Amino acid sequence: MDNKTISCPFCFTQSPHGVRICKGCHAKVAYGESPVTVAFLFQFVALALAWLVFSLTGSTPVSVIT
């Protein structure tokens, strides 16, 4: 039998995988996407929206003053 545990990022207490609240510090335990993955997804969506706005308006993203 595989006994999986997780380590709390705040107090480093080992808890069984699947808990919602840390046994040590009572912090909320979240499962799912890592913050890095969410940040890259947000950046991709922001760049796609910027491209869409610039292509629909016909303007350029950088204005050059001469």
Z-matrix of the N, CA and C atoms (Angstrom, degrees):
N
C 1 1.450
C 2 1.527 1 108.93
N 3 1.312 2 116.30 1 134.05
C 4 1.459 3 122.31 2 -178.69
C 5 1.524 4 109.37 3 -91.34
N 6 1.322 5 117.11 4 118.38
C 7 1.459 6 122.59 5 -177.12
C 8 1.526 7 108.48 6 -103.10
N 9 1.341 8 118.36 7 93.46
C 10 1.460 9 122.27 8 -176.53
C 11 1.521 10 110.57 9 -87.74
N 12 1.333 11 115.11 10 137.21
C 13 1.460 12 120.68 11 175.97
C 14 1.522 13 108.71 12 -128.66
N 15 1.319 14 115.08 13 160.91
C 16 1.456 15 121.66 14 174.31
C 17 1.518 16 108.24 15 -121.42
N 18 1.319 17 115.29 16 157.05
C 19 1.459 18 121.00 17 178.02
C 20 1.523 19 108.21 18 -110.11
N 21 1.323 20 116.66 19 127.76
C 22 1.464 21 121.58 20 179.39
C 23 1.536 22 109.06 21 -65.39
N 24 1.339 23 118.76 22 131.22
C 25 1.463 24 120.15 23 179.49
C 26 1.527 25 113.54 24 -71.66
N 27 1.322 26 117.65 25 -11.74
C 28 1.460 27 121.17 26 -178.23
C 29 1.524 28 112.67 27 -96.72
N 30 1.348 29 116.77 28 -48.84
C 31 1.469 30 119.77 29 -175.94
C 32 1.531 31 112.74 30 -116.05
N 33 1.340 32 117.91 31 -4.03
C 34 1.468 33 124.71 32 177.67
C 35 1.524 34 113.90 33 63.62
N 36 1.321 35 117.96 34 22.00
C 37 1.459 36 122.11 35 175.49
C 38 1.523 37 109.06 36 -75.05
N 39 1.328 38 117.22 37 136.88
C 40 1.459 39 122.11 38 176.31
C 41 1.525 40 109.26 39 -81.21
N 42 1.328 41 116.47 40 128.42
C 43 1.463 42 122.59 41 178.82
C 44 1.523 43 108.23 42 -131.34
N 45 1.328 44 118.03 43 154.07
C 46 1.465 45 119.89 44 177.05
C 47 1.528 46 111.20 45 -63.92
N 48 1.323 47 116.12 46 142.77
C 49 1.466 48 120.87 47 178.74
C 50 1.526 49 109.58 48 -61.22
N 51 1.326 50 116.10 49 132.02
C 52 1.458 51 121.20 50 179.33
C 53 1.515 52 113.76 51 111.04
N 54 1.343 53 117.41 52 -9.97
C 55 1.465 54 118.77 53 179.63
C 56 1.524 55 109.53 54 -69.34
N 57 1.309 56 116.73 55 152.05
C 58 1.469 57 122.26 56 178.45
C 59 1.529 58 111.45 57 -99.60
N 60 1.335 59 116.97 58 -25.04
C 61 1.463 60 123.04 59 -178.65
C 62 1.529 61 108.13 60 -128.34
N 63 1.343 62 117.05 61 134.47
C 64 1.461 63 121.64 62 178.34
C 65 1.524 64 109.84 63 -64.83
N 66 1.339 65 116.27 64 137.65
C 67 1.466 66 120.65 65 178.88
C 68 1.524 67 111.80 66 -71.77
N 69 1.338 68 117.24 67 -25.18
C 70 1.459 69 120.46 68 -176.31
C 71 1.518 70 114.20 69 -85.10
N 72 1.337 71 116.45 70 -56.57
C 73 1.472 72 119.82 71 -174.00
C 74 1.526 73 112.84 72 -111.01
N 75 1.315 74 118.19 73 -1.23
C 76 1.468 75 124.44 74 178.59
C 77 1.528 76 113.22 75 64.11
N 78 1.343 77 116.29 76 27.21
C 79 1.465 78 120.28 77 175.12
C 80 1.523 79 109.23 78 -79.04
N 81 1.321 80 116.14 79 152.95
C 82 1.464 81 121.00 80 178.12
C 83 1.529 82 108.75 81 -71.94
N 84 1.322 83 116.41 82 133.19
C 85 1.459 84 122.21 83 178.93
C 86 1.523 85 107.78 84 -102.52
N 87 1.337 86 116.59 85 121.95
C 88 1.465 87 121.62 86 -179.22
C 89 1.523 88 109.53 87 -109.83
N 90 1.313 89 115.92 88 138.32
C 91 1.456 90 122.49 89 176.87
C 92 1.519 91 108.10 90 -114.66
N 93 1.314 92 116.97 91 149.19
C 94 1.464 93 119.47 92 176.05
C 95 1.504 94 111.79 93 134.31
N 96 1.328 95 114.81 94 -138.67
C 97 1.450 96 121.36 95 -175.08
C 98 1.524 97 111.47 96 -67.88
N 99 1.328 98 114.78 97 142.57
C 100 1.455 99 119.14 98 175.04
C 101 1.527 100 108.99 99 -79.58
N 102 1.313 101 118.66 100 155.80
C 103 1.466 102 121.06 101 -179.82
C 104 1.532 103 112.80 102 -60.01
N 105 1.337 104 117.54 103 -31.89
C 106 1.462 105 120.34 104 179.95
C 107 1.524 106 110.05 105 -66.93
N 108 1.317 107 117.36 106 -42.05
C 109 1.463 108 121.21 107 178.92
C 110 1.523 109 110.74 108 -63.57
N 111 1.303 110 116.77 109 -42.42
C 112 1.466 111 120.82 110 179.08
C 113 1.528 112 110.30 111 -64.97
N 114 1.326 113 117.91 112 -39.78
C 115 1.466 114 121.41 113 179.42
C 116 1.528 115 111.09 114 -63.80
N 117 1.333 116 117.52 115 -43.37
C 118 1.464 117 120.04 116 178.05
C 119 1.525 118 111.41 117 -65.05
N 120 1.315 119 117.32 118 -39.57
C 121 1.459 120 120.91 119 178.21
C 122 1.529 121 110.44 120 -63.79
N 123 1.325 122 117.30 121 -43.80
C 124 1.462 123 121.60 122 178.41
C 125 1.526 124 110.63 123 -61.63
N 126 1.336 125 117.51 124 -42.98
C 127 1.458 126 121.58 125 179.93
C 128 1.530 127 110.54 126 -63.97
N 129 1.317 128 117.51 127 -42.00
C 130 1.465 129 121.15 128 178.74
C 131 1.528 130 111.15 129 -62.00
N 132 1.320 131 117.00 130 -44.70
C 133 1.468 132 121.12 131 179.94
C 134 1.527 133 110.28 132 -65.21
N 135 1.322 134 117.92 133 -40.79
C 136 1.465 135 121.26 134 179.51
C 137 1.530 136 111.01 135 -63.75
N 138 1.330 137 117.36 136 -42.61
C 139 1.462 138 120.03 137 178.52
C 140 1.530 139 111.48 138 -66.99
N 141 1.323 140 116.95 139 -38.15
C 142 1.465 141 120.10 140 178.01
C 143 1.525 142 110.70 141 -64.30
N 144 1.323 143 117.51 142 -41.73
C 145 1.468 144 120.61 143 177.81
C 146 1.524 145 111.43 144 -65.80
N 147 1.326 146 117.39 145 -40.01
C 148 1.463 147 120.68 146 178.05
C 149 1.525 148 110.43 147 -62.72
N 150 1.329 149 116.73 148 -43.82
C 151 1.464 150 120.40 149 178.23
C 152 1.528 151 110.46 150 -61.18
N 153 1.327 152 116.75 151 -42.54
C 154 1.463 153 121.10 152 -179.90
C 155 1.529 154 111.22 153 -62.46
N 156 1.315 155 117.34 154 -44.41
C 157 1.469 156 121.12 155 179.93
C 158 1.521 157 110.44 156 -63.96
N 159 1.324 158 117.27 157 -45.48
C 160 1.463 159 119.94 158 -178.36
C 161 1.524 160 112.07 159 -67.57
N 162 1.325 161 117.85 160 -35.40
C 163 1.465 162 118.97 161 179.59
C 164 1.528 163 111.64 162 -75.10
N 165 1.321 164 118.49 163 -32.22
C 166 1.466 165 120.30 164 178.48
C 167 1.528 166 112.32 165 -74.81
N 168 1.324 167 117.38 166 -33.25
C 169 1.465 168 120.28 167 -178.56
C 170 1.518 169 112.33 168 -89.13
N 171 1.312 170 117.83 169 -15.61
C 172 1.461 171 120.59 170 179.70
C 173 1.511 172 113.29 171 77.81
N 174 1.309 173 118.09 172 9.18
C 175 1.457 174 120.58 173 179.31
C 176 1.525 175 109.99 174 -92.60
N 177 1.305 176 114.74 175 168.81
C 178 1.460 177 119.74 176 178.02
C 179 1.518 178 108.91 177 -103.98
N 180 1.319 179 117.30 178 151.78
C 181 1.458 180 119.14 179 -177.96
C 182 1.521 181 114.11 180 -68.56
N 183 1.331 182 117.06 181 -23.56
C 184 1.463 183 120.20 182 -179.08
C 185 1.524 184 107.76 183 -123.56
N 186 1.303 185 116.65 184 126.55
C 187 1.460 186 120.96 185 176.76
C 188 1.519 187 108.92 186 -92.35
N 189 1.307 188 116.23 187 131.57
C 190 1.459 189 121.09 188 -179.95
C 191 1.520 190 107.79 189 -107.03
N 192 1.321 191 115.97 190 122.89
C 193 1.465 192 121.55 191 179.28
C 194 1.519 193 107.78 192 -98.65
N 195 1.338 194 116.58 193 120.87
C 196 1.470 195 120.07 194 179.35
C 197 1.497 196 111.16 195 -122.56
